[in-house]
Amino acid sequence: MNNWLTFNEPHTFSCLSYGTGILAPGRCSPGLKCPDPNGNSIKEPYLVGHNILLAHAETVHLYNRFHRVNI
């Protein structure tokens, strides 16, 4: 397979999902209005963003290793 995808708008995904809880899974800190107020709105968006960047870097590495044509 020569197709690969990366993440679209990782900042939006991490902040709105784990910071404010607007998007799924809807986590936020206690005291804020969201579906799951058992999270940590200060720490979790950074953890999610970090893992998104690691996954993207691994995808780019694999693409370059197996599919990129050397010019």
RAJOFEN-V894635 format. One record per pair of residues at least 12 apart in sequence whose C-alpha atoms are under 7 Angstrom apart, sorted by the first residue. I is the first residue (numbers start at 1). J is the second residue. D is the distance in whole Angstrom. If there is no record, write none. Layout:
BEGIN
I J D
I J D
END
This chain:
BEGIN
2 67 7
6 56 6
10 49 7
10 52 7
11 49 7
14 45 5
14 48 6
14 49 6
15 45 5
18 41 6
18 44 6
18 45 5
19 41 4
19 42 7
19 44 7
19 45 6
20 41 7
21 34 5
21 35 7
22 34 7
27 39 5
28 40 6
28 41 5
29 41 5
END
